[in-house]
Amino acid sequence: MTQALDTFVRDRLPDPGRWPHLRFDLPELAYPERMNAAVELLDRAVDLGEGERLAVVNDAGQWTYAEIKRLSDGIARVLVEEGGLSPGNRVLLRGPNTATLIACWFAVLKAGGVVVTTMPMLRAGELAPILAKARISHALVDARTLADWREAAAGAEDLRWTATYDGDAGTGALEALAAGKPGGFTAHVGAATDPALIAFTSGTTGSPKGCIHDTRALLAPTDTFARHILKPAPGLRWCGSPPLAFTFGLGALVLFPFRFLGTAVTVENGSPANLVAAIGRHRADMLFTAPTAYKAMLGMLEGADLSSLKTCVSAGEHLPPAIFAAWEAATGHRLVNGIGATEMMHIFISAAGDDILPGATGKVVPGYEACVIDADGRERTEGEGRLAVRGPTGCRYLDDARQANYVQNGWNLTGDTYRIDAEGYFHFVARSDDMIVSSGYNIAAPEVENALLTHDAVAECAVVGAPDADRGMIVKAYVVPARGEGDPALARLLQDHVKATIAPYKYPRAVEFVPALPKTLTGKVQRFRLREERA
């Protein structure tokens, strides 16, 4: 029986005149007009005889490609036969990174649903707006995260079916239903342009936005950044801290390993200490996490076994040169820096190996193009301005007027200020709202932060502009001390250190010591909260 297509997401795409220009000019981006991403990433590997290859490993066990396929087929049957799912329905996933969550992700796509994966630590007040905005109809929830879920779900008018699973124990209600289904499932094959994923932004600048990505966009990061920059090979083990709800984590732990016959190493709590342990225990080759985690791990390396590592990728926020240098000195690995965005699915500027230029983010990833837009609105391939990018992925918000801010003249404007040098390397200057103008001087907050981070008394820091009657704004630093609580003497020491490291006018005229910095669930520092608290 042919099921009616739910067009809710398609109907709430931005007006086509507000879309970014999408380009698919690499041969590997010539996707068929109709396809299913789960078939391309998982089922095809089994069909090619790779079913016994290890797909996922973690502290709870290990699963082959054939086992993940069987589990995802069973869950897809449950969604359709028990949950009454129609293609285009939105299915929310909630839980930490596990093999079962990955199987659920594939199952939703196989059934033709639109995946909406959420951070497992979201509270009811954060879940409720997602449920309402995406009109969630179905949900697959790790039973260990039910407390906040129940409260949020109670007010969800469109939610009509929920099933729970039990981590990777295999003892949950969803697993029991799936085990009772006959093997195999014929995946829904829709248009490659059909919405397949709504990724909600992690909220560094206010209320999160739902980013709609089609089936092509799920494969594009594998055939651009992963294929050309990371140059993956079968059998590599991919490990990282970001949740699958964060597209950085989705790429690292699902899209890339499954596209290239690798193994996902999942860590439920991706703290720096747990990452270090998982790398040694599961012999991870590829590591993905944020700069702050790399800095934290530097103090945990004594006795650790990182000998299996081949590539370390940093993204999610700006990589300070001090952390890059410290990680290389301690491990011998040069961090593969990269800038991506939820709106763009994954990384679009990066460099690896001999192409790494310390201090630079990198060059444009094959398949993308980028420029900067100067103060006069001109597109420039050299110089400084607002970063603009386009390629096979791009921003299309779910029913959100902020689309007009992100996409202009076919370009995606990421909200970052960059400088492009004569060799085509992109150098991060600041988030566009993190530029501080003090007494007529333009001061980039990340430059001050990097100077502070070179002092061993600083564990973490964030720099913002603070109003000042005489200078308009001054540089203010929020510092998490490496030891103790901080005092005026340490503040003066750090101010003098910055004056000796960069131009003296950039030093923080105010230093406030704090026990922790406000961050998103993906580890990004929320400077806007510091500015609000200051106000």
N, C-alpha and C positions, 0 to 999 in steps of 0.2 A: 504494500500500500504506500503510495506516494504521500508524504507529509507536507503540509502547507509550510511555506517559508515564512518565518517571523522576520519582518523587515524593520523592526524597531531601530536597530543600530544604523542600518543603511539610511533610513529616513532622517536620522539626526546627524548625519555627516554635515560638515560645513558646506556652504554654497560652493560649487566647483570653482567659481572665480576666486575663492579664498584658499584654494589648495596650493601646496608647493608644486613646483615643476618636478616631476618624477622622471628619472632617466634610467634606462636599462641597457646601456651600450656595451657592457662586457659580454662576451659570448656565454659565460656561465650564468648570466642573469636572464637568459632567454627562456623563461619558464613557460610551461604549457598553459594554455588558456584555462584548463580545468584541472584541478589537482586537490589533494588533501595533504597537509603538511605532516600529519602523523604517519601516513603511508610512506612519504618520501624519507622521513627521518628514521622510522622504526621498522615498519613492515617490509620495506624494500631490502633492508639488511638481512632479515630472516629469509626472504625469498632468494637472496643471493648465496645462501648457505652459511651465513654467519650467525645462526641462531644460538650456537653454544658459546659464542664470544661473551665475555663478561661485560655487562652493561652498567651496573650500579654496584658499588660496594660501600659499606659503612660499618659501624660498630655492631649493628644488629644482624648483619649477614651479607650475602651477595646474591645477585640476580643476573641471569643471562639475558641476552636480547630476546630469546624465545619466551622466557618466563615473563618479562615485562610486556611482551606482546600478548601473551595469554591473559594476564591480569587486566591489561587495558581493554582487550576485547570483551572480557566479562563485564567490566564496569560500564563500557559503552552499551552493552545489551541491557544492563540494569537501568541506565539513564533513559533509554528509549522504551523498554518494555514495562518497567515498573514506574519510572518517573514521567513517562509520556513526553519526553523531550522532543521538540521539533527543531529542525535546522534554524539557526539564528537566535534561539533562546540563549539567555545569558546564564552561565553556570559559575558560581563563586566557589573558589577553592580556598581553604583556610587550614594552615598547618605548617610546621617547620619543614625544612628540606629533608625529604625521605624518598625511598624508592617508590612507596605507595603514592606519594604526591605526584611524582613524575608519571606514574601509570595513569593517575586520574587526569593529568594534563593531556596526555595522549588520548585518553578515552573521550574527553569532551570534544576534541577536534574530530575524532573518528565519527562521533555521532552528529557532527555538523553544528555543535554548539559554539558559542563565543566564550572564550576563557576569560575569567576575571579573577586572577590570583591575588590574594591579599596578604599583607604582612601578618605573621601569626601573633605579633604583640599588639595589634590594634585593639583598642578598647571599644566598648559598645557605641560611645559617642562618635568614634571615628569610622566605625563600620556602617552605621545607619545612613550617612549621606551617600556612601557608595552603593548600598542596597537600593536606595531611592533613585539615584541618578541613573544607574545602569538598569533599573527595573529587573533586578535579579529574580529569576524564576526557579532556579534549582541551586542546590549547594551541596558540596562534599566537604565535610568538616572533620578534622582530626579530633577524636573524642576528648583529647587532653586540653583542647582549647574551647570547650563548650560554654564556660561561664559567661564571658562577654558576648559570645555568639547568641545565646538564648535571649539576652536582653535586647540586642539589636534586631534579631529576627522577629521578635514579638510585634514590632511596629512596621514590618515590611509587607506592604499590601500585595505586592506582586509575587512574593515567594510562595510557591505551592508544593515544593518537595525537597526534603533534605535527607541525606544519609550520612552516617558517621563511620569512620574507619579508625583503627587502633594503631597509629604510627606504622611501624614496620613489623608489628607482632603478628599480623595476619588474622587476628581474632575479632575484628570489628563486624558490625552488621553489614557494611558494604561488602566486605570480603566474603562473608557468608552468602550473600545474594549472588555475587559474581561467581562463586564456586559452584552454585547450583545451575548455572546457565551452560548450554552446549557450547563447545569450542567454536572459535572463529567468529568474525563479524565483518560484514561488508560495509566498508567505510563510506560515508557520504562524500561524494566528489562534487564540489561546487566550483564556481568560478574562482580563478586565482585572485580576483579582485574583491571577493566576498570578505567582509569583516571576520576576523578569526580571534582577535585578542583586544581587550581593553585594558591598558596598563595605566593605573592611576599614579600620578606623580607623587613623589615622596614628601612634598610639602615644605620645601626650603623657603618659599616666598609667599606663604598664605594657603588658601584652600586648595586642595589637590584637584587636578584636572584629569579627565579620562582621555587617554590617547588611543585612538582607534588604529589598529594595524591589520592589514589584510594578510592572506595566506602567503603572498610573495614576500612580505616584510619579515615573516618568520624565517625564511630561507636566506634572504639577502645578506644578513650579517655573517652567515657562514661562508658565503661565496665572495665576500669583500674583505672585511677585517681578518677573519679567521684564516681563510685560504691564502691571502696574499701577505699578511703581516706575520701571523703565527706559524704558517706553513706546517699544519698538523700532519701526523702520520697515524695509521691504525695502531691501536694498543696503548696510546697515551692515556694517563690517568689525570682527570681534570678535577681540581679541588678549589674551593673558595668559600668566602664568608657570606656573600650577599644572598638574601632570600630569592626564591624564584619569582616572587612578585616584582622584584627589581629587575628590569630587563638586562642589566649587567650580569646578574646571577642567572637569569634564564639562558642567556647565551653561553655563559661559562659552564653550566652544569647540565644543560639539556641540548640546546641547539648544536653547539660545537662538538661535544663528544659523540652524539648520535649521528651527526652528519658525516663524521670521519672515523667511524668504527672505534671509538674510544670508550673509556669507562668513566662514569661520573662518581666521584668520591663525595658523598654528602655528609655534612656535619650539621646536626640539629641546632646547636648553639655555636655560631661561628666566631666566638671570642678569639682574640689573638692566641691565648694559651691553648685553646682547643684546636686551632688551626695548626700550630706547631706540632702538637701531638699527632694529629691526623696525617700530616705529611709523612712523618716517620713510620707510623703504624701501617698506613695503606700505600706507601711508596708513591706518592703523588708526583707527577711530572710537571703539571701546569698549575700555577697558583694565581688566583684572582682575589684581590681585596683592595681596600682603600688606603691612602697614604698614612692615615692615623694608625691603622692596624700594623702596617710595616714598621712604623716607629715604635709601637708598643712591643712588637715581636723582637726588636733588637735587644731588649733586656731579658729575653727568654731563650737565647740561643745556646747557652752553656749546657752541654750534655745532650742537646737536641740533634736529631739526625735529619738533615736536609739534603743528604747526598743524592736523593732521587730527583730533585728539582732540576728542570731544564729551562723553564721560562716563568717569569714572575710579571704579572700584569697589574698595573695600578690605574684606577679610574674611580669615578664617583665624585671626586673633588680635585682641586689643583694639587699636583705633586711638588712640594717644595724641594729645591735643589739640595738642601741639607739632608733630607731623608733619602733622596736618590744616592747621594755620595756615601752616606752612612751604611745603607743596605749593601751597596757594592763592596765597600771595604770589609764588611762583616761576613758576607756570603760569597762574594765573587760574581754575583748576578747583577747585571744592569737592568733596572726596572724598565719594562715596556710601558711607557706612559701613554695615555690616551684620553681623548675627550669624546664623550658620547652624551646622549640625552634620552630620556624616556620618549620624548617626541620623535626621536630619530631611530629608536629601537636599540642601537648599540654604538660602538666606537666608529668615528669617521675621520679622525686625525690621529696618527700614531706613527711609531717607527720601532724597529726591532734590530737586534744584532749590530752590525757595523753602521747601520743607518741612524742609530741613536745619536742625537746631539744633546749632551747634558744641559739641562735648563730649558730645553725646548720640548713642546708637546710632541712634535713630529711633523710629518708631511701628510697631505691629503691621501686617505686610503683609496686605492684603485676602486673605481665605480662611483666616486664622489667628486665634487668640485667645490671649492670654497674661495672666498675673498673676504676683504674687510670693507665696510662702508664707512667713509670718512665723515667728518662733521658737515660737509656740504652735500652729503647724500650720494657721493660718487663711489662706484665699485672699483676697488683697487686690489691688485695682486701683489703689492708691496707697500709697506707702511703700516700705520696703526689705525684701528677703527673697530666698529662693531662686527663681530664674526657672523658671516652669512654662509650657509652651506645648502647643497641640494644633491640628490642622488636617487637611489632606488627606494629609499624610505623617506618619510617626512611627516610633518605634524598635521594631524586632522583630529581636532578635539571633538568630543561628544557633546554636542549642543552647548557650546561655550563661546561667549562673545570675545573671549581673549584670543581666539584664533587670529583676529586681525592684528594683534600685537606680535604674534610669533611668526606669521607668514606675511611677507611683503614682497610684491613684484616677483613671486615665484620662489623666493629665497626663504629658508628657515633662519630666523634670527634667534640665536641661542641665549642672548642676554650676557654674552662675554665680550670683553675688550681684548683684542689680540694684536700682535705685531707680526707681519710677515717679512722675513728677510730676503735678500737677493737670491738665496739658494732654495727658497720655497719652504723653509721651515717656519712653523707657526709657534710664536712665543706668547704664552699667557701673560696678560697684564693684570686683569682683575675682572671679577663680575662687574658688569656695567654699573650696577648700583653700589659697588664697593670702592669706587673711585672717591677719594677725599680731596676736596679743594680747600686748602688752608693758606690764607694770605696770598692767594693767587697761584700757589703751587699745586700741581696735580700730583697726588701721592697715591700709589696703588697699595691697598691694604696687604695683598699677599707678599709684596716685597718686604714690608716691615715684619710680617709674620715670619718669613724665612730668616731674617736677621736675628729675631728673637730665638728661633728654634736652634740656632747654632750655639747657643749658650746651654751648658749642661744643667743649669738650674731650672730650665723650662721643660715641662713635660708636654704641654699643649698650650696653644694660644689662639686668640682671634682678635683681629683689629678692625675697628669701625671708626667712623667720624662722629665727633660729639660737638654740639653747638658751642660757640665761643663768641662773646661780645666783641672781642678785638680782632680775631682772625677769621671770623665766619664759622670755621670748624677747626677742631684740633684732632690729632691722631690719639685715639684711646685704645689701650691694649688690655684685654682680659687674659690673665695668665693663670694657668694651672701649674703650681710649683712642682718640681720633681721631688722636693723634700720640704717638709714643714708647711707652714701656712703663708709665708711671705710677709715682708714688713717694709717700711719706708727705705731701709738701707738696701734691700734687694731691689726695690723699684729703681733707685738711683743707679745701682750697678747695671741693671738691664738697660736703662736709658743711655748710659755711657757706652755700653756694648754696642747698641744700635748705632750711635753716633760714629763709632769707630769702624763700623761695618759697611754702612751706606751713607749717603749724603746726610749731614747732621740735621737739616731742616725736616727730615722725614721721621725723626725719632718720636716715640709716643710721649706726649706731654702729660698724659694721665695713664697710670698703670693701676689696675684693680685686680687683686688676687682672688680667684674663685676656686671652689673645690672641683667643679666640672663645667664643661661648656654645653649649652643646649644643642642637641643633635637630632636629626631625623633617625628613624629606625634603620636606615641604611648607613648611618655613620657620618652624614654630612653635617658640618657645623651650621647652625641656623643663626647667621649673623643678624637677620632681621629681628629676631627675638631680643638680641642684645641691644639693638637700636631702640626697640619698643620699650624695653625695661629702662634704658637710659632716659628716654623721653618721659 
